[in-house]
Amino acid sequence: MFTFIHSFMTINATTWINISRTSDCVEHMVVDPIRGCVQVAYAKGNIYHYTHVSRRAILNLLAQPNMSLGFWVNHNLLPYNCKTRIWGDCLSTGALKATDMPVAV
């Protein structure tokens, strides 16, 4: 039983994928397509954790390396009628630097 729990926790802890692109809006972004979570460090300094993000949108972001991060955030995290806004949460992580991401929330 302990081995199963330990293996599950290890798999869960390593599902974050760094998105490395230049953006005026987003300083750093990490995504978790399995849990449907995204952490965004905005250029202004705020770092947020979003839940219930569309897994299809995350996979689309990963598949298209030329997609603008600002466009993706504005289209998939911020509109009033998106899945994240309706079902999910937007939590401030309390992290001070983008290099501390991903942050356990």
C-alpha positions as CSV (number, residue, x, y, z in Angstrom):
1,M,0.0,0.0,0.0
2,F,2.8,2.4,0.9
3,T,4.6,1.8,-2.4
4,F,1.4,2.6,-4.4
5,I,0.8,5.8,-2.5
6,H,4.5,6.8,-2.9
7,S,4.4,6.0,-6.7
8,F,1.2,8.0,-7.1
9,M,2.6,11.0,-5.3
10,T,5.8,10.9,-7.4
11,I,3.8,10.8,-10.7
12,N,1.6,13.7,-9.5
13,A,4.6,15.8,-8.5
14,T,6.3,15.5,-11.9
15,T,3.5,16.4,-14.3
16,W,4.3,20.1,-14.6
17,I,5.6,21.2,-18.0
18,N,7.4,24.4,-18.5
19,I,6.3,26.6,-21.3
20,S,9.3,28.6,-22.6
21,R,8.3,31.4,-24.9
22,T,8.8,35.1,-25.0
23,S,5.8,37.2,-24.1
24,D,5.1,40.8,-23.0
25,C,2.2,39.5,-20.7
26,V,3.5,36.3,-19.2
27,E,6.9,36.0,-17.6
28,H,6.7,32.2,-17.0
29,M,4.1,29.5,-17.3
30,V,3.8,25.9,-16.2
31,V,1.0,23.6,-17.1
32,D,-0.3,20.2,-15.8
33,P,-2.4,18.6,-18.6
34,I,-3.3,15.6,-16.4
35,R,-4.9,17.6,-13.6
36,G,-6.0,20.6,-15.8
37,C,-4.0,23.1,-13.8
38,V,-1.9,26.1,-14.9
39,Q,0.4,28.5,-13.0
40,V,1.1,31.8,-14.6
41,A,3.7,34.4,-13.5
42,Y,2.6,37.6,-15.1
43,A,5.1,40.2,-16.2
44,K,3.7,42.6,-13.5
45,G,4.8,40.2,-10.8
46,N,1.7,38.4,-9.8
47,I,1.7,34.6,-9.8
48,Y,-1.6,32.7,-10.0
49,H,-2.7,29.1,-9.9
50,Y,-5.7,28.2,-12.1
51,T,-7.8,25.0,-11.8
52,H,-10.3,23.3,-14.1
53,V,-8.4,24.5,-17.2
54,S,-9.5,22.8,-20.4
55,R,-7.1,19.9,-21.1
56,R,-7.8,20.4,-24.8
57,A,-6.6,24.0,-24.6
58,I,-3.5,22.9,-22.7
59,L,-2.6,20.3,-25.3
60,N,-3.3,22.8,-28.1
61,L,-0.8,25.2,-26.4
62,L,1.8,22.4,-26.2
63,A,1.2,21.4,-29.8
64,Q,1.5,24.9,-31.3
65,P,4.9,26.4,-30.4
66,N,4.1,29.7,-32.1
67,M,0.9,30.5,-30.2
68,S,1.1,33.7,-28.1
69,L,1.0,33.1,-24.4
70,G,-0.9,36.3,-23.8
71,F,-3.5,35.3,-26.4
72,W,-3.8,31.9,-24.8
73,V,-4.3,33.3,-21.3
74,N,-6.8,35.9,-22.5
75,H,-8.8,33.2,-24.4
76,N,-8.6,30.3,-21.9
77,L,-8.2,31.7,-18.4
78,L,-9.8,35.1,-18.2
79,P,-13.2,35.2,-20.1
80,Y,-16.3,35.2,-18.0
81,N,-17.7,32.1,-19.9
82,C,-14.6,29.9,-19.9
83,K,-14.4,26.6,-18.1
84,T,-11.8,27.9,-15.6
85,R,-14.0,30.9,-14.6
86,I,-17.2,28.9,-14.3
87,W,-15.9,25.7,-12.5
88,G,-12.4,26.4,-11.4
89,D,-10.5,28.6,-9.0
90,C,-7.9,31.3,-9.4
91,L,-5.6,31.4,-6.4
92,S,-2.7,33.7,-5.7
93,T,0.3,31.4,-5.0
94,G,2.1,33.8,-2.7
95,A,5.4,33.0,-4.5
96,L,7.7,35.9,-4.9
97,K,9.7,34.9,-8.0
98,A,8.7,33.1,-11.2
99,T,11.7,30.8,-10.7
100,D,10.0,29.3,-7.6
101,M,7.3,27.8,-9.9
102,P,5.6,25.4,-9.8
103,V,4.3,26.2,-6.3
104,A,2.3,23.8,-4.2
105,V,-1.1,25.3,-3.6
